[in-house]
Amino acid sequence: MKFDAKKVHFMKTLSILVLVVGAACLIGCQRGLTPELSGISNRPADADNMERVTGNQNWRMISDDWYRIWYVDHPSRLSSYPIQYTSGMPR
């Protein structure tokens, strides 16, 4: 029985290709064991939510900081008369 050299080369190439594709699909064609997590314990939706909540809190704290910068968060202590705090925050 005589084999054609081109046919043998084609069969070798085809068998190697099948083995490589099969091994890739069995071993490493997955995204990961936990693709729904973006960190150790957070999903991408949880991470986005945490980022938005933190940003919202930071923006709300800016107004408090602004009042403290301009000293309008409490009445002046320079008055000789007793001043009642009306902000609701104890001093």
C-alpha positions in Angstrom: 0.0 0.0 0.0 1.4 3.3 -1.0 0.4 6.6 0.6 0.5 10.0 -1.0 2.9 12.4 0.8 0.4 15.3 0.5 -2.4 13.2 1.9 -0.2 12.1 4.9 0.8 15.7 5.6 -2.9 16.8 5.4 -3.9 14.1 7.8 -1.2 14.9 10.3 -2.1 18.6 10.2 -5.8 17.8 10.6 -5.2 15.5 13.5 -2.9 18.1 15.3 -5.6 20.8 14.7 -8.3 18.5 16.2 -6.2 17.8 19.2 -5.3 21.4 19.8 -8.9 22.6 19.5 -10.1 19.8 21.7 -7.6 20.4 24.4 -8.3 24.2 24.3 -12.0 23.5 24.7 -11.5 21.1 27.6 -8.9 23.0 29.4 -8.9 26.8 28.9 -11.8 28.1 26.9 -13.6 29.2 30.0 -13.7 32.7 31.3 -13.2 31.5 34.8 -14.7 29.5 37.6 -16.6 32.5 38.9 -17.2 34.8 35.9 -20.1 36.6 37.7 -17.7 38.1 40.4 -15.6 41.1 39.8 -13.6 40.9 43.0 -13.4 38.4 45.9 -17.1 38.7 46.8 -18.6 41.4 44.6 -20.6 41.0 41.4 -20.1 43.8 38.9 -23.6 45.2 39.8 -22.6 45.2 43.5 -19.3 47.0 42.7 -21.2 49.6 40.6 -23.8 50.1 43.4 -21.1 50.6 46.0 -19.3 53.1 43.8 -22.5 55.1 43.3 -23.5 55.1 47.0 -20.0 56.3 48.0 -20.0 59.0 45.3 -23.5 60.1 46.5 -22.4 60.3 50.1 -19.2 62.2 49.2 -21.3 64.8 47.2 -23.7 65.3 50.1 -20.8 65.8 52.5 -19.4 68.6 50.3 -22.3 70.9 51.4 -21.5 70.2 55.1 -17.8 71.0 54.4 -18.8 74.2 52.5 -20.7 75.4 55.5 -17.8 74.7 57.8 -15.4 76.5 55.5 -17.5 79.7 55.7 -18.2 79.2 59.4 -22.0 79.2 58.9 -22.6 75.8 60.5 -23.0 77.3 64.0 -23.7 80.7 65.5 -20.9 83.0 66.6 -19.4 82.5 70.0 -18.4 86.2 70.2 -21.8 87.4 71.4 -22.1 88.4 75.0 -25.7 87.2 74.9 -26.7 83.5 75.1 -27.3 82.1 71.7 -29.7 79.2 71.1 -28.5 76.6 68.6 -31.2 76.2 66.0 -29.4 73.7 63.7 -30.5 70.7 65.7 -26.9 69.5 66.1 -25.5 69.6 69.6 -22.3 71.5 70.1 
